[in-house]
Amino acid sequence: MSIHLPEPIANYFRCKADENPTEAAGTFTPAAMVFDKGEDREVFGQEAIHRWFIEQAATVKTTVDVVSLREESGEFVVTTLVSGNFKGSPAEFEYRFTLRDGLIDRLIIEFVGFK
């Protein structure tokens, strides 16, 4: 079964898979916020998000498989299975997206558990 993601979210995962930080950052609004709970790190704005993508691509190589999508309190919650060169791989993560004007305005990434 194929999961149909809203276009900005599908673009985010495509750009992440292609390791294209410029296009990935372009899926966000200029004032967007990313909060990676696992790293306890908040990133604000497209330029900072662009740098964050570059840092991520340089340190961790991953493959992300979308497992499910649900809407919850105005957010799109995407459950994923992430495999890569990190201890405990694979692991389940939730990506919580808030969209505005066809772009991602807020993203919260949260570790769920190892698989």
Secondary structure, 3 states (H helix, E strand, C coil): CCCCCCHHHHHHHHHHHCCCHHHHHCCEEEEEEEEECCCCEEEECHHHHHHHHHHHHHHCCEEEEEEEEEEECCEEEEEEEEEECCCCCCEEEEEEEEEECCEEEEEEEEEEEEC
